[in-house]
Amino acid sequence: QVQLVESGGGLVQAGGSLRLSCAASSRTLSITVMTWYRQAPGKERELVATISVGGSTKYADSVRGRFTVSRDNVKNTGYLQMNSLKPEDTAVYYCNAEILTGSGLSKIWGQGTQVTVSS
């Protein structure tokens, strides 16, 4: 079955940058929308950014201007470039892909990657 594999998380000081990747295990499926979420301890899951097949993007107010979401449709890989990181960005980041199959739309999730920003 298709899986999403996330990478790129780690520990960084405030003001630093990280680039997260979300790679599908198969290039044959059709990803309509790829979305990045994050969840910090004691907080609800938060939508960070999303990108459609056509490249239309949306960002949470808290990350707009600092984060950039992109995708490579050939590689079936999504990216989240995070700049000017703040301690409040600390969370587990999850990617989600909405895929189109013969049965309709389904969602698959990455395993999550920890991002820790120190002050």
Protein Blocks (a to p, Z undefined) as FASTA:
>chain_A
ZZdddehiacddehiacddddddfbfkbccfbdcdddddehiacddfbdcdfkopacddf
klgojaccdddfklopacdddehiafklgccdddddddddfkbccddddebiaddddZZ
